[in-house]
Every structure is written in C-alpha cells, then in structure tokens.
Amino acid sequence: MDKGLPKWTIQIPLAYNDGSEVPRVILDQILDEIFVLSNGFQVSAPIDGAFRMSDGTKIVEKMLPISLGVQEENVPDLEKMAAKFAAILHQESLYLERTGGMMYFIPPLPSTPAETTDDSEVLKARTKATGGEDR
C-alpha cells in the first residue's frame, strides 16, 4: 500500500502582471514539469488570489491551484521549480504551501470472479440510481 506523500499546493497565475493571458503551451509545460517531480497532481478550478507587491500595491488575479505529492528529499527541487515558474511568469513571487495533508495513490483491489460485474449491470445500477438520467 502507498505510504503517502506530503501534500503541497502551488498556485499558478493565469495572466501575467500586465493582464495578458499566460499561453496554454506555457501552462502545459508547467504541468509537465510538476508531473516529472511529483508522483501525481490534481488541478482544481481557478480561484482568485490577492497579493501585496513589493511596492505595496494589491494585486488580485486568477490562479490555478495545483495539489501535488512530493517526497521529502525532493522539497528543495520543488522550491527551485516554483522559483523558476515565478521567473517564467514574470512574478515577484509564487504561492507554495505545504498543506499538512498527505496524498495517497490507492490501487484497485485484485478482482475475483465473484466481485466482477459486466458493463450492463453497472449501467442498470447507474440508471436506477439516477432515475434514468445518464450523467
């Protein structure tokens, strides 16, 4: 069973400080780098984040929160990666949080003939549970 990994959240701005949108190709490169470092990640819906710039200006921007699991020995690499992303995105700083939680990647139980069902049984059960609505 997976022992779990400390959970971290990094928030990636969706626009540069001048208001122009971060290109999708840049976001994809960031996600690829996060995947290489971590054992997996979860992208949540964009949120608003407020930050005080070094000159005291308040900035509110849309951020993409990404949760990832990182082994303790890779935390310095995570911090370097966040600093690299801050440079690429022209940010004074980037939000990085150790959440205190743990991430687990749980594999399925081995199936036995008594536990397996065919797709038609699953579809019938889903249809019954949703009142006939396909979700």
N, C-alpha and C positions, 0 to 999 in steps of 0.2 A: 504494500500500500504506500502511496505517496506520503512522504513525511511533511510536505507542505513547504512553502516558501514565504518569507516575509513579503507582505503586500505593500506596494508603492503606488502612488498616483502622480503622474506628470500631466500638466495642463498645457496643451499646445494651442497658441493663438491661431485663429483662423484668418486674421488680417495682420498686415504689417502696421507699424505705428502711424504711417501716413494714411491708413484706411484702405489701402489696396489689398485685395484678396490674395492669400497665400495659394499659389497654384497647386492643383491636385497632385501633380507629379512630385512636388516637394513633400506634401503630406504623406504620399505613398513611400517615399524614400525614408522618411522619419519612422513610419510604421515598420518598414523592413529592418531598420537598424534596431528598433526596440525588440523585434522578434528574435533577431540574432542573439541579443544579450540575454533576453528572458526566456523562460520556458513556455511562455504564452502571455497573451494580454487580452484585455476587454476594453473596447471603445464604447463610451457612453454618449448620450445625446449632448449636443453643445449646451454650455451654460454661460452665464455672464460672470465675469470676474472683474473686480476693481483692484487697482494697484496704484501706489503712490510712486511717481517717478522721482529721480534724484533731485529734481528742481522743485518738488512739492506738488506738481500737477497730478490731479486724479485722472486716471485712465480707466474707462470701462470698456471691456471688449469681450467678444465671443471666444470661448475657449473650448477645446476638445479634450475632455478628461479621458486619460488612458490609464487603466489599472494594470499592473504587471507584477509578476513574481520574480524576485531576484535573489540569488544565493548571496549569503553574507560576503563571501570573498569577491563578489562582483559589484558591490556597492560603490567602490571608487570609480569603476568603469561607468556605472550609471550616472554618477555625478559629473564625470567628464563628458558623457554623452549629452546630458542636459545643458551643460555649458556650450557645447558645440551647437546644439539646436538653438540656443539663445543667440549665438552669433549668426547662424544661417537666417534666422527670422528677424534679425536686427532689433533684438530686445535688450533692455537693460538687465533683465533677469528673467528666469523662468521658474514657475511654481513646481516644486517637487516635494512630495510628502510621503513619509513613512507612516502608513495608516494605523499600524499596531495590529492589524489583522494578518491572517495567513491565507495564502491561496493554495488550493488543492486541486489536482487533476485526477479525478477518480475514474478508473477504467470500469467497463461493464463487468458484471458477474459472468462467469462462464455459463453458457446456456446448456440446459439439459432438455431432452425431448419433452418432458412434462411442462417446461416453462416457456417453450416457444409457441408462438401463435402465427398464423398466416395473416397476410395483409387484409384479407376480407373480414376477419374477426376484429382486427383493430379498427377498420373503417366502420363496421357496425357499432362498435362500442363508442367511437367518437361521434357518430351521427346521433346515437341515442342520448349521449351526454350533452350535446349542443342543441338538441331539439330539432335536428335536421339541417342546421346551418353548417356549411363547410367553412372552417376557419383556416 
